[in-house]
Amino acid sequence: MAPYQGATPESNTKQASYDLSSAGVPTPGVTYSSKDAAAAFDEILTVSEVLAIAGPLIGA
């Protein structure tokens, strides 16, 4: 499957306004690479992206 190319980039390292690649966020003394932080959670989909995927299934 092709990588996600949607509205929120895969390079995103922030969640709930915290940059997960910064030292001590969320665990003091632990540092994550930008690659690890970006892979830690799924990117959100916009309404138009959801409808493009699921629209045919729900008749939208």
PDB file of N, H, CA, C and O in Angstrom:
ATOM      1  N   MET A   1       0.844  -1.170   0.000  1.00  0.00           N
ATOM      2  CA  MET A   1       0.000   0.000   0.000  1.00  0.00           C
ATOM      3  C   MET A   1       0.897   1.243   0.000  1.00  0.00           C
ATOM      4  O   MET A   1       1.922   1.281   0.680  1.00  0.00           O
ATOM      5  N   ALA A   2       0.503   2.231  -0.754  1.00  0.00           N
ATOM      6  H   ALA A   2      -0.330   2.199  -1.306  1.00  0.00           H
ATOM      7  CA  ALA A   2       1.274   3.472  -0.830  1.00  0.00           C
ATOM      8  C   ALA A   2       1.214   4.232   0.494  1.00  0.00           C
ATOM      9  O   ALA A   2       0.214   4.154   1.208  1.00  0.00           O
ATOM     10  N   PRO A   3       2.277   4.965   0.825  1.00  0.00           N
ATOM     11  CA  PRO A   3       2.257   5.755   2.055  1.00  0.00           C
ATOM     12  C   PRO A   3       1.166   6.813   2.009  1.00  0.00           C
ATOM     13  O   PRO A   3       0.795   7.296   0.939  1.00  0.00           O
ATOM     14  N   TYR A   4       0.665   7.162   3.167  1.00  0.00           N
ATOM     15  H   TYR A   4       0.966   6.769   4.036  1.00  0.00           H
ATOM     16  CA  TYR A   4      -0.359   8.204   3.295  1.00  0.00           C
ATOM     17  C   TYR A   4       0.170   9.524   2.744  1.00  0.00           C
ATOM     18  O   TYR A   4       1.268   9.955   3.095  1.00  0.00           O
ATOM     19  N   GLN A   5      -0.608  10.155   1.886  1.00  0.00           N
ATOM     20  H   GLN A   5      -1.500   9.804   1.600  1.00  0.00           H
ATOM     21  CA  GLN A   5      -0.217  11.426   1.281  1.00  0.00           C
ATOM     22  C   GLN A   5      -1.269  12.500   1.555  1.00  0.00           C
ATOM     23  O   GLN A   5      -1.484  13.381   0.723  1.00  0.00           O
ATOM     24  N   GLY A   6      -1.914  12.434   2.698  1.00  0.00           N
ATOM     25  H   GLY A   6      -1.738  11.718   3.374  1.00  0.00           H
ATOM     26  CA  GLY A   6      -3.025  13.322   2.995  1.00  0.00           C
ATOM     27  C   GLY A   6      -2.633  14.670   3.563  1.00  0.00           C
ATOM     28  O   GLY A   6      -1.497  15.122   3.426  1.00  0.00           O
ATOM     29  N   ALA A   7      -3.606  15.301   4.204  1.00  0.00           N
ATOM     30  H   ALA A   7      -4.529  14.934   4.316  1.00  0.00           H
ATOM     31  CA  ALA A   7      -3.471  16.668   4.686  1.00  0.00           C
ATOM     32  C   ALA A   7      -2.453  16.812   5.817  1.00  0.00           C
ATOM     33  O   ALA A   7      -1.776  17.837   5.902  1.00  0.00           O
ATOM     34  N   THR A   8      -2.331  15.818   6.677  1.00  0.00           N
ATOM     35  H   THR A   8      -2.881  14.985   6.608  1.00  0.00           H
ATOM     36  CA  THR A   8      -1.375  15.876   7.786  1.00  0.00           C
ATOM     37  C   THR A   8      -0.144  15.075   7.396  1.00  0.00           C
ATOM     38  O   THR A   8      -0.250  13.871   7.162  1.00  0.00           O
ATOM     39  N   PRO A   9       1.018  15.706   7.321  1.00  0.00           N
ATOM     40  CA  PRO A   9       2.205  14.996   6.846  1.00  0.00           C
ATOM     41  C   PRO A   9       2.670  13.893   7.795  1.00  0.00           C
ATOM     42  O   PRO A   9       2.501  13.994   9.010  1.00  0.00           O
ATOM     43  N   GLU A  10       3.249  12.851   7.230  1.00  0.00           N
ATOM     44  H   GLU A  10       3.385  12.769   6.243  1.00  0.00           H
ATOM     45  CA  GLU A  10       3.795  11.744   8.019  1.00  0.00           C
ATOM     46  C   GLU A  10       4.966  12.194   8.880  1.00  0.00           C
ATOM     47  O   GLU A  10       5.337  11.496   9.824  1.00  0.00           O
ATOM     48  N   SER A  11       5.549  13.335   8.577  1.00  0.00           N
ATOM     49  H   SER A  11       5.247  13.902   7.810  1.00  0.00           H
ATOM     50  CA  SER A  11       6.691  13.826   9.338  1.00  0.00           C
ATOM     51  C   SER A  11       6.276  14.539  10.622  1.00  0.00           C
ATOM     52  O   SER A  11       7.132  15.016  11.367  1.00  0.00           O
ATOM     53  N   ASN A  12       4.987  14.615  10.887  1.00  0.00           N
ATOM     54  H   ASN A  12       4.291  14.227  10.282  1.00  0.00           H
ATOM     55  CA  ASN A  12       4.487  15.277  12.085  1.00  0.00           C
ATOM     56  C   ASN A  12       5.043  14.602  13.343  1.00  0.00           C
ATOM     57  O   ASN A  12       4.922  13.386  13.499  1.00  0.00           O
ATOM     58  N   THR A  13       5.650  15.387  14.239  1.00  0.00           N
ATOM     59  H   THR A  13       5.748  16.374  14.112  1.00  0.00           H
ATOM     60  CA  THR A  13       6.199  14.833  15.482  1.00  0.00           C
ATOM     61  C   THR A  13       5.478  15.385  16.709  1.00  0.00           C
ATOM     62  O   THR A  13       5.886  15.120  17.840  1.00  0.00           O
ATOM     63  N   LYS A  14       4.399  16.157  16.490  1.00  0.00           N
ATOM     64  H   LYS A  14       4.068  16.372  15.572  1.00  0.00           H
ATOM     65  CA  LYS A  14       3.687  16.755  17.621  1.00  0.00           C
ATOM     66  C   LYS A  14       2.364  16.052  17.870  1.00  0.00           C
ATOM     67  O   LYS A  14       1.658  15.664  16.939  1.00  0.00           O
ATOM     68  N   GLN A  15       2.051  15.899  19.132  1.00  0.00           N
ATOM     69  H   GLN A  15       2.624  16.213  19.889  1.00  0.00           H
ATOM     70  CA  GLN A  15       0.764  15.354  19.546  1.00  0.00           C
ATOM     71  C   GLN A  15       0.341  16.132  20.780  1.00  0.00           C
ATOM     72  O   GLN A  15       1.107  16.267  21.734  1.00  0.00           O
ATOM     73  N   ALA A  16      -0.892  16.645  20.756  1.00  0.00           N
ATOM     74  H   ALA A  16      -1.515  16.535  19.981  1.00  0.00           H
ATOM     75  CA  ALA A  16      -1.408  17.471  21.850  1.00  0.00           C
ATOM     76  C   ALA A  16      -0.452  18.620  22.150  1.00  0.00           C
ATOM     77  O   ALA A  16      -0.218  18.947  23.313  1.00  0.00           O
ATOM     78  N   SER A  17       0.088  19.218  21.128  1.00  0.00           N
ATOM     79  H   SER A  17      -0.102  18.952  20.183  1.00  0.00           H
ATOM     80  CA  SER A  17       1.005  20.365  21.150  1.00  0.00           C
ATOM     81  C   SER A  17       2.397  20.061  21.721  1.00  0.00           C
ATOM     82  O   SER A  17       3.212  20.976  21.849  1.00  0.00           O
ATOM     83  N   TYR A  18       2.684  18.819  22.060  1.00  0.00           N
ATOM     84  H   TYR A  18       2.023  18.076  21.956  1.00  0.00           H
ATOM     85  CA  TYR A  18       4.015  18.428  22.540  1.00  0.00           C
ATOM     86  C   TYR A  18       4.834  17.854  21.396  1.00  0.00           C
ATOM     87  O   TYR A  18       4.354  17.003  20.647  1.00  0.00           O
ATOM     88  N   ASP A  19       6.069  18.319  21.263  1.00  0.00           N
ATOM     89  H   ASP A  19       6.459  19.010  21.871  1.00  0.00           H
ATOM     90  CA  ASP A  19       6.962  17.749  20.262  1.00  0.00           C
ATOM     91  C   ASP A  19       7.606  16.511  20.876  1.00  0.00           C
ATOM     92  O   ASP A  19       8.452  16.617  21.765  1.00  0.00           O
ATOM     93  N   LEU A  20       7.202  15.343  20.398  1.00  0.00           N
ATOM     94  H   LEU A  20       6.516  15.256  19.677  1.00  0.00           H
ATOM     95  CA  LEU A  20       7.664  14.086  20.980  1.00  0.00           C
ATOM     96  C   LEU A  20       9.144  13.813  20.738  1.00  0.00           C
ATOM     97  O   LEU A  20       9.719  12.927  21.370  1.00  0.00           O
ATOM     98  N   SER A  21       9.768  14.565  19.829  1.00  0.00           N
ATOM     99  H   SER A  21       9.301  15.285  19.316  1.00  0.00           H
ATOM    100  CA  SER A  21      11.191  14.358  19.590  1.00  0.00           C
ATOM    101  C   SER A  21      12.047  15.209  20.526  1.00  0.00           C
ATOM    102  O   SER A  21      13.275  15.166  20.447  1.00  0.00           O
ATOM    103  N   SER A  22      11.415  15.984  21.411  1.00  0.00           N
ATOM    104  H   SER A  22      10.417  16.020  21.475  1.00  0.00           H
ATOM    105  CA  SER A  22      12.152  16.788  22.388  1.00  0.00           C
ATOM    106  C   SER A  22      12.494  15.942  23.607  1.00  0.00           C
ATOM    107  O   SER A  22      11.709  15.086  24.015  1.00  0.00           O
ATOM    108  N   ALA A  23      13.644  16.178  24.173  1.00  0.00           N
ATOM    109  H   ALA A  23      14.282  16.873  23.841  1.00  0.00           H
ATOM    110  CA  ALA A  23      14.077  15.423  25.354  1.00  0.00           C
ATOM    111  C   ALA A  23      13.106  15.621  26.505  1.00  0.00           C
ATOM    112  O   ALA A  23      12.719  16.746  26.822  1.00  0.00           O
ATOM    113  N   GLY A  24      12.721  14.528  27.120  1.00  0.00           N
ATOM    114  H   GLY A  24      13.035  13.615  26.863  1.00  0.00           H
ATOM    115  CA  GLY A  24      11.869  14.589  28.302  1.00  0.00           C
ATOM    116  C   GLY A  24      10.390  14.664  28.034  1.00  0.00           C
ATOM    117  O   GLY A  24       9.601  14.760  28.974  1.00  0.00           O
ATOM    118  N   VAL A  25       9.984  14.621  26.770  1.00  0.00           N
ATOM    119  H   VAL A  25      10.624  14.543  26.006  1.00  0.00           H
ATOM    120  CA  VAL A  25       8.555  14.650  26.454  1.00  0.00           C
ATOM    121  C   VAL A  25       8.197  13.333  25.801  1.00  0.00           C
ATOM    122  O   VAL A  25       8.776  13.034  24.756  1.00  0.00           O
ATOM    123  N   PRO A  26       7.322  12.543  26.307  1.00  0.00           N
ATOM    124  CA  PRO A  26       6.564  12.726  27.542  1.00  0.00           C
ATOM    125  C   PRO A  26       7.251  12.152  28.779  1.00  0.00           C
ATOM    126  O   PRO A  26       6.755  12.337  29.891  1.00  0.00           O
ATOM    127  N   THR A  27       8.379  11.460  28.615  1.00  0.00           N
ATOM    128  H   THR A  27       8.782  11.309  27.712  1.00  0.00           H
ATOM    129  CA  THR A  27       9.042  10.820  29.751  1.00  0.00           C
ATOM    130  C   THR A  27      10.364  11.514  30.044  1.00  0.00           C
ATOM    131  O   THR A  27      11.250  11.516  29.189  1.00  0.00           O
ATOM    132  N   PRO A  28      10.525  12.105  31.224  1.00  0.00           N
ATOM    133  CA  PRO A  28      11.789  12.771  31.554  1.00  0.00           C
ATOM    134  C   PRO A  28      12.986  11.835  31.372  1.00  0.00           C
ATOM    135  O   PRO A  28      12.956  10.678  31.791  1.00  0.00           O
ATOM    136  N   GLY A  29      14.036  12.357  30.739  1.00  0.00           N
ATOM    137  H   GLY A  29      14.060  13.297  30.398  1.00  0.00           H
ATOM    138  CA  GLY A  29      15.254  11.585  30.542  1.00  0.00           C
ATOM    139  C   GLY A  29      15.249  10.686  29.322  1.00  0.00           C
ATOM    140  O   GLY A  29      16.247  10.021  29.044  1.00  0.00           O
ATOM    141  N   VAL A  30      14.138  10.651  28.583  1.00  0.00           N
ATOM    142  H   VAL A  30      13.328  11.191  28.809  1.00  0.00           H
ATOM    143  CA  VAL A  30      14.040   9.798  27.397  1.00  0.00           C
ATOM    144  C   VAL A  30      13.918  10.689  26.166  1.00  0.00           C
ATOM    145  O   VAL A  30      13.099  11.608  26.129  1.00  0.00           O
ATOM    146  N   THR A  31      14.733  10.409  25.171  1.00  0.00           N
ATOM    147  H   THR A  31      15.399   9.663  25.201  1.00  0.00           H
ATOM    148  CA  THR A  31      14.696  11.159  23.919  1.00  0.00           C
ATOM    149  C   THR A  31      14.312  10.214  22.787  1.00  0.00           C
ATOM    150  O   THR A  31      14.845   9.109  22.682  1.00  0.00           O
ATOM    151  N   TYR A  32      13.392  10.652  21.950  1.00  0.00           N
ATOM    152  H   TYR A  32      12.960  11.550  22.036  1.00  0.00           H
ATOM    153  CA  TYR A  32      12.970   9.878  20.784  1.00  0.00           C
ATOM    154  C   TYR A  32      13.451  10.587  19.529  1.00  0.00           C
ATOM    155  O   TYR A  32      13.477  11.817  19.483  1.00  0.00           O
ATOM    156  N   SER A  33      13.832   9.828  18.514  1.00  0.00           N
ATOM    157  H   SER A  33      13.811   8.829  18.551  1.00  0.00           H
ATOM    158  CA  SER A  33      14.217  10.447  17.250  1.00  0.00           C
ATOM    159  C   SER A  33      12.966  10.992  16.564  1.00  0.00           C
ATOM    160  O   SER A  33      11.844  10.600  16.887  1.00  0.00           O
ATOM    161  N   SER A  34      13.177  11.892  15.623  1.00  0.00           N
ATOM    162  H   SER A  34      14.088  12.210  15.361  1.00  0.00           H
ATOM    163  CA  SER A  34      12.039  12.433  14.871  1.00  0.00           C
ATOM    164  C   SER A  34      11.305  11.324  14.130  1.00  0.00           C
ATOM    165  O   SER A  34      10.079  11.355  14.016  1.00  0.00           O
ATOM    166  N   LYS A  35      12.056  10.339  13.624  1.00  0.00           N
ATOM    167  H   LYS A  35      13.052  10.314  13.717  1.00  0.00           H
ATOM    168  CA  LYS A  35      11.453   9.213  12.907  1.00  0.00           C
ATOM    169  C   LYS A  35      10.568   8.390  13.842  1.00  0.00           C
ATOM    170  O   LYS A  35       9.457   8.011  13.471  1.00  0.00           O
ATOM    171  N   ASP A  36      11.059   8.112  15.062  1.00  0.00           N
ATOM    172  H   ASP A  36      11.961   8.420  15.363  1.00  0.00           H
ATOM    173  CA  ASP A  36      10.261   7.366  16.032  1.00  0.00           C
ATOM    174  C   ASP A  36       9.021   8.150  16.443  1.00  0.00           C
ATOM    175  O   ASP A  36       7.934   7.584  16.554  1.00  0.00           O
ATOM    176  N   ALA A  37       9.182   9.449  16.670  1.00  0.00           N
ATOM    177  H   ALA A  37      10.065   9.908  16.580  1.00  0.00           H
ATOM    178  CA  ALA A  37       8.050  10.280  17.084  1.00  0.00           C
ATOM    179  C   ALA A  37       6.988  10.338  15.988  1.00  0.00           C
ATOM    180  O   ALA A  37       5.793  10.277  16.278  1.00  0.00           O
ATOM    181  N   ALA A  38       7.413  10.454  14.742  1.00  0.00           N
ATOM    182  H   ALA A  38       8.384  10.503  14.507  1.00  0.00           H
ATOM    183  CA  ALA A  38       6.462  10.524  13.633  1.00  0.00           C
ATOM    184  C   ALA A  38       5.705   9.212  13.461  1.00  0.00           C
ATOM    185  O   ALA A  38       4.556   9.211  13.019  1.00  0.00           O
ATOM    186  N   ALA A  39       6.337   8.101  13.806  1.00  0.00           N
ATOM    187  H   ALA A  39       7.271   8.101  14.166  1.00  0.00           H
ATOM    188  CA  ALA A  39       5.700   6.792  13.653  1.00  0.00           C
ATOM    189  C   ALA A  39       4.852   6.392  14.859  1.00  0.00           C
ATOM    190  O   ALA A  39       4.190   5.354  14.833  1.00  0.00           O
ATOM    191  N   ALA A  40       4.866   7.201  15.908  1.00  0.00           N
ATOM    192  H   ALA A  40       5.403   8.044  15.929  1.00  0.00           H
ATOM    193  CA  ALA A  40       4.224   6.824  17.162  1.00  0.00           C
ATOM    194  C   ALA A  40       2.704   6.896  17.134  1.00  0.00           C
ATOM    195  O   ALA A  40       2.048   6.309  17.994  1.00  0.00           O
ATOM    196  N   PHE A  41       2.143   7.587  16.186  1.00  0.00           N
ATOM    197  H   PHE A  41       2.676   8.065  15.487  1.00  0.00           H
ATOM    198  CA  PHE A  41       0.689   7.727  16.139  1.00  0.00           C
ATOM    199  C   PHE A  41       0.238   7.921  14.704  1.00  0.00           C
ATOM    200  O   PHE A  41       1.022   8.332  13.848  1.00  0.00           O
ATOM    201  N   ASP A  42      -1.018   7.625  14.445  1.00  0.00           N
ATOM    202  H   ASP A  42      -1.655   7.291  15.140  1.00  0.00           H
ATOM    203  CA  ASP A  42      -1.579   7.800  13.114  1.00  0.00           C
ATOM    204  C   ASP A  42      -2.004   9.246  12.917  1.00  0.00           C
ATOM    205  O   ASP A  42      -2.447   9.916  13.851  1.00  0.00           O
ATOM    206  N   GLU A  43      -1.862   9.705  11.697  1.00  0.00           N
ATOM    207  H   GLU A  43      -1.503   9.161  10.939  1.00  0.00           H
ATOM    208  CA  GLU A  43      -2.292  11.049  11.367  1.00  0.00           C
ATOM    209  C   GLU A  43      -3.809  11.082  11.236  1.00  0.00           C
ATOM    210  O   GLU A  43      -4.435  10.105  10.824  1.00  0.00           O
ATOM    211  N   ILE A  44      -4.384  12.219  11.594  1.00  0.00           N
ATOM    212  H   ILE A  44      -3.876  13.012  11.929  1.00  0.00           H
ATOM    213  CA  ILE A  44      -5.834  12.363  11.486  1.00  0.00           C
ATOM    214  C   ILE A  44      -6.233  12.509  10.024  1.00  0.00           C
ATOM    215  O   ILE A  44      -5.442  12.966   9.198  1.00  0.00           O
ATOM    216  N   LEU A  45      -7.450  12.122   9.715  1.00  0.00           N
ATOM    217  H   LEU A  45      -8.092  11.751  10.385  1.00  0.00           H
ATOM    218  CA  LEU A  45      -7.995  12.296   8.374  1.00  0.00           C
ATOM    219  C   LEU A  45      -8.983  13.445   8.386  1.00  0.00           C
ATOM    220  O   LEU A  45      -9.711  13.640   9.359  1.00  0.00           O
ATOM    221  N   THR A  46      -9.006  14.209   7.297  1.00  0.00           N
ATOM    222  H   THR A  46      -8.414  14.051   6.507  1.00  0.00           H
ATOM    223  CA  THR A  46     -10.003  15.265   7.155  1.00  0.00           C
ATOM    224  C   THR A  46     -11.330  14.620   6.752  1.00  0.00           C
ATOM    225  O   THR A  46     -11.365  13.457   6.350  1.00  0.00           O
ATOM    226  N   VAL A  47     -12.409  15.375   6.862  1.00  0.00           N
ATOM    227  H   VAL A  47     -12.380  16.320   7.189  1.00  0.00           H
ATOM    228  CA  VAL A  47     -13.728  14.864   6.475  1.00  0.00           C
ATOM    229  C   VAL A  47     -13.722  14.452   5.006  1.00  0.00           C
ATOM    230  O   VAL A  47     -14.274  13.409   4.656  1.00  0.00           O
ATOM    231  N   SER A  48     -13.108  15.256   4.149  1.00  0.00           N
ATOM    232  H   SER A  48     -12.659  16.104   4.434  1.00  0.00           H
ATOM    233  CA  SER A  48     -13.084  14.912   2.725  1.00  0.00           C
ATOM    234  C   SER A  48     -12.299  13.633   2.466  1.00  0.00           C
ATOM    235  O   SER A  48     -12.659  12.859   1.579  1.00  0.00           O
ATOM    236  N   GLU A  49     -11.227  13.398   3.230  1.00  0.00           N
ATOM    237  H   GLU A  49     -10.935  14.026   3.950  1.00  0.00           H
ATOM    238  CA  GLU A  49     -10.454  12.160   3.078  1.00  0.00           C
ATOM    239  C   GLU A  49     -11.276  10.948   3.517  1.00  0.00           C
ATOM    240  O   GLU A  49     -11.243   9.901   2.870  1.00  0.00           O
ATOM    241  N   VAL A  50     -12.002  11.095   4.601  1.00  0.00           N
ATOM    242  H   VAL A  50     -12.030  11.945   5.126  1.00  0.00           H
ATOM    243  CA  VAL A  50     -12.862   9.981   5.090  1.00  0.00           C
ATOM    244  C   VAL A  50     -13.943   9.679   4.055  1.00  0.00           C
ATOM    245  O   VAL A  50     -14.190   8.514   3.745  1.00  0.00           O
ATOM    246  N   LEU A  51     -14.582  10.700   3.526  1.00  0.00           N
ATOM    247  H   LEU A  51     -14.381  11.647   3.778  1.00  0.00           H
ATOM    248  CA  LEU A  51     -15.631  10.477   2.532  1.00  0.00           C
ATOM    249  C   LEU A  51     -15.086   9.875   1.245  1.00  0.00           C
ATOM    250  O   LEU A  51     -15.767   9.077   0.601  1.00  0.00           O
ATOM    251  N   ALA A  52     -13.870  10.243   0.863  1.00  0.00           N
ATOM    252  H   ALA A  52     -13.317  10.891   1.387  1.00  0.00           H
ATOM    253  CA  ALA A  52     -13.268   9.668  -0.335  1.00  0.00           C
ATOM    254  C   ALA A  52     -13.025   8.166  -0.147  1.00  0.00           C
ATOM    255  O   ALA A  52     -13.147   7.386  -1.091  1.00  0.00           O
ATOM    256  N   ILE A  53     -12.684   7.779   1.071  1.00  0.00           N
ATOM    257  H   ILE A  53     -12.586   8.413   1.838  1.00  0.00           H
ATOM    258  CA  ILE A  53     -12.416   6.368   1.353  1.00  0.00           C
ATOM    259  C   ILE A  53     -13.696   5.589   1.607  1.00  0.00           C
ATOM    260  O   ILE A  53     -13.906   4.521   1.032  1.00  0.00           O
ATOM    261  N   ALA A  54     -14.551   6.127   2.472  1.00  0.00           N
ATOM    262  H   ALA A  54     -14.381   6.994   2.939  1.00  0.00           H
ATOM    263  CA  ALA A  54     -15.727   5.384   2.932  1.00  0.00           C
ATOM    264  C   ALA A  54     -17.009   5.754   2.206  1.00  0.00           C
ATOM    265  O   ALA A  54     -18.001   5.034   2.311  1.00  0.00           O
ATOM    266  N   GLY A  55     -17.011   6.851   1.477  1.00  0.00           N
ATOM    267  H   GLY A  55     -16.205   7.436   1.391  1.00  0.00           H
ATOM    268  CA  GLY A  55     -18.218   7.304   0.810  1.00  0.00           C
ATOM    269  C   GLY A  55     -18.942   6.249   0.003  1.00  0.00           C
ATOM    270  O   GLY A  55     -20.155   6.102   0.151  1.00  0.00           O
ATOM    271  N   PRO A  56     -18.238   5.498  -0.854  1.00  0.00           N
ATOM    272  CA  PRO A  56     -18.917   4.460  -1.624  1.00  0.00           C
ATOM    273  C   PRO A  56     -19.552   3.378  -0.752  1.00  0.00           C
ATOM    274  O   PRO A  56     -20.542   2.761  -1.146  1.00  0.00           O
ATOM    275  N   LEU A  57     -18.985   3.150   0.427  1.00  0.00           N
ATOM    276  H   LEU A  57     -18.181   3.651   0.747  1.00  0.00           H
ATOM    277  CA  LEU A  57     -19.521   2.121   1.312  1.00  0.00           C
ATOM    278  C   LEU A  57     -20.779   2.562   2.041  1.00  0.00           C
ATOM    279  O   LEU A  57     -21.628   1.742   2.390  1.00  0.00           O
ATOM    280  N   ILE A  58     -20.893   3.884   2.271  1.00  0.00           N
ATOM    281  H   ILE A  58     -20.203   4.551   1.988  1.00  0.00           H
ATOM    282  CA  ILE A  58     -22.042   4.389   3.022  1.00  0.00           C
ATOM    283  C   ILE A  58     -23.038   5.130   2.147  1.00  0.00           C
ATOM    284  O   ILE A  58     -24.049   5.631   2.640  1.00  0.00           O
ATOM    285  N   GLY A  59     -22.756   5.203   0.845  1.00  0.00           N
ATOM    286  H   GLY A  59     -21.935   4.796   0.444  1.00  0.00           H
ATOM    287  CA  GLY A  59     -23.669   5.864  -0.084  1.00  0.00           C
ATOM    288  C   GLY A  59     -23.631   7.371  -0.001  1.00  0.00           C
ATOM    289  O   GLY A  59     -24.614   8.033  -0.337  1.00  0.00           O
ATOM    290  N   ALA A  60     -22.525   7.923   0.435  1.00  0.00           N
ATOM    291  H   ALA A  60     -21.727   7.386   0.708  1.00  0.00           H
ATOM    292  CA  ALA A  60     -22.397   9.386   0.570  1.00  0.00           C
ATOM    293  C   ALA A  60     -22.048  10.019  -0.766  1.00  0.00           C
ATOM    294  O   ALA A  60     -21.900  11.238  -0.851  1.00  0.00           O
TER     295      ALA A  60
END
